Amino acid sequence: MDTEKDKIERMVHFIGFRGDEYNSAVKIWGQPDFIHPVHDRRAYIEIDIENDIIIFAGKERPDILSKYRREYTDMKGNKLNGRK
């Protein structure tokens, strides 16, 4: 019996993975739909918290948001800080 929940497409998000840790996660979960360098507020633009699967690397914690900030060109309409 199909339910509405069965029809929801779940995306897999890797947060904070590097090197061998990433390769090990791919063996278990397959290729992620999204890769986030750190667990920060920006990641939640792409995460559907109720439906997606979020996999945290060893140093990342679900209860701690990183204060790490970097410029994301995709959030700035692909403008590179006024540079052409």
C-alpha positions as CSV (number, residue, x, y, z in Angstrom):
1,M,0.0,0.0,0.0
2,D,1.5,3.3,-1.1
3,T,1.2,6.3,1.3
4,E,2.0,9.9,0.7
5,K,5.1,9.5,2.7
6,D,6.3,6.7,0.4
7,K,6.1,9.1,-2.6
8,I,8.4,11.8,-1.0
9,E,11.8,12.0,-2.6
10,R,14.4,12.0,0.1
11,M,17.7,13.6,-0.6
12,V,21.0,12.5,1.1
13,H,23.2,15.3,2.5
14,F,26.8,14.8,3.6
15,I,28.0,17.3,6.1
16,G,31.7,17.9,6.8
17,F,33.1,14.8,5.0
18,R,36.7,14.7,3.8
19,G,39.0,12.1,2.2
20,D,38.6,8.5,3.4
21,E,35.7,9.4,5.6
22,Y,33.8,10.5,2.5
23,N,34.7,7.4,0.6
24,S,33.5,5.2,3.5
25,A,30.2,7.1,3.7
26,V,29.7,6.6,-0.1
27,K,30.1,2.9,0.3
28,I,27.3,2.8,2.9
29,W,24.9,5.6,1.6
30,G,25.8,5.9,-2.1
31,Q,26.6,9.2,-3.7
32,P,25.1,12.1,-1.8
33,D,22.7,14.5,-3.5
34,F,24.3,17.4,-1.6
35,I,27.7,18.0,0.0
36,H,28.0,20.6,2.7
37,P,31.5,21.6,3.8
38,V,30.3,22.4,7.3
39,H,27.1,22.2,9.4
40,D,26.0,25.8,9.1
41,R,22.8,27.8,8.5
42,R,23.4,27.9,4.8
43,A,23.1,24.2,4.5
44,Y,19.4,24.4,5.6
45,I,18.5,26.3,2.4
46,E,18.9,23.0,0.6
47,I,17.8,20.6,3.4
48,D,14.2,19.5,3.9
49,I,14.5,18.8,7.6
50,E,11.4,16.6,7.7
51,N,12.2,14.4,4.8
52,D,15.9,14.4,3.8
53,I,18.6,12.2,5.2
54,I,21.5,14.1,6.8
55,I,24.8,12.3,7.4
56,F,27.3,14.0,9.7
57,A,31.1,13.4,9.5
58,G,33.0,12.5,12.7
59,K,33.8,16.1,13.6
60,E,30.4,17.6,12.8
61,R,27.6,17.6,15.3
62,P,23.9,17.9,14.6
63,D,23.4,20.1,17.7
64,I,26.1,22.6,16.8
65,L,26.0,25.0,13.9
66,S,29.3,26.2,12.6
67,K,30.1,29.9,12.7
68,Y,32.2,29.3,9.6
69,R,31.2,31.8,6.9
70,R,32.3,31.9,3.3
71,E,30.9,33.7,0.3
72,Y,28.6,31.5,-1.7
73,T,28.3,32.8,-5.2
74,D,25.0,30.9,-5.8
75,M,23.4,33.0,-3.0
76,K,24.6,36.3,-4.6
77,G,23.1,35.8,-8.0
78,N,26.5,34.6,-9.2
79,K,28.1,38.0,-8.5
80,L,31.6,37.7,-7.3
81,N,31.7,40.6,-4.8
82,G,31.5,43.2,-7.5
83,R,34.2,41.6,-9.6
84,K,33.7,40.6,-13.2
